[in-house]
Amino acid sequence: MQIPAGAYHLGSVPGDPGRDPAMEADHIAMNAPAVDIDALPWPNDPAQAPVTGMTRAQAAQACSSRGRRLCGELEWERACRGAGETSFPGGASWSPGCAASPGACASSYGVFAMGTRFAEWTLGDIDDRAVIRGASGGAAAATHRCAARRTAVAAAAGLEVAFRCCGGASPSFTYPREESRRPFRQEPMSAAQIGEIIRAVPELERLRLRDGLALFGPGAINEVLNHGSTTADLHPEFTFTVSPVRWSPTFGEDVLVLTAKSRVGSWVAALWVLGEGRYRHAASFLLRDDPVALTLAYNDARRVVTWSSCWNCGGEHGAVTYTDEGRVVITQR
């Protein structure tokens, strides 16, 4: 199948269920090269079952015998997602029926069985392991996402891993690697900057920024601590701030946590950072009709940012937490 060159977003969107932020690019916009890819896994014949059990080198040799080569990661992922960049082969969600036959759940480019029945070798590598895409039909739904990346030992034989071939020269493409980031970085912003961010996130319409947005000044920290009959000096284990916090709760993930108030009350919001000045709603918490001062605080607990209107007062503080399932939740304690 011939796929023309064009714009493409590589990887998954932060906050997507099942996403592995350490392995998957952050929905990076790019100009993708043209792709010449087999419609089916080897032997690319609807009358024959896909071949599995070869090592990656053996798979590459099989492609070479036909004047072709193994597909690269970008080629595989783009063919899987199709022109509409769906999350799964053939649609927005995974259906076990996609594994029923080679012709089920084709991408809009007319490519079939993209990791719906078997994982597939690619040219990609992570350290000393080969990148495989897709999964067996009975595997967890998240492993069938077109952006999902897993690894296997390239020299291993007998694995339930298929492969497909591509034509032309191998693309000069290296999958971007995540960089280690400090868990917490303060990012001072003006009311206008925060307002612009919030207005671009539909789920935060309830904050009604048209009724006015006010940021908390540094004095809010002392106010919050004084309400709890304490001071910052008594809590050296915490860093207190009223500035937005760029938070990396796990390797490869960034969340912007911010707090302010409007006429509807004080609020805390957590937004997935998508890059290029784009954000996605992760969680938000509104103290309706209570425009009380708020502060954020963080310490060595990487997966938690604390918020408070009265330090250690029951019901007047809480946490922004990154869960084991990769979700962000805001709770009141």
Secondary structure, DSSP 4 states (H G I P E B T S, - for coil): -EE--EEEEES--TT-TT--TTTS---EEEEEPPEEB-SSSTT--TTSPPP----HHHHHHHHHTTT-EEPPHHHHHHHHHTTTT-SBTTBSS--GGGGS-TTSS--TTS---SSSSSEEEEEEEETTEEEEE---TTS-GGGGSTT--EEE-TT--S-SEE--EE-SSPP---PPPP----SEEE----HHHHHHHHHT-GGGGGG-GGG--BPPPTHHHHHHHHHTT--GGG-TT-EEESS-EEE-SSTT--EEEEEEEETTEEEEEEEEEEETTEEEEEEEEEEET-----EEEE-S-TTEEEEESSTT-TTSEEEEEE-TTS-EEEEE-
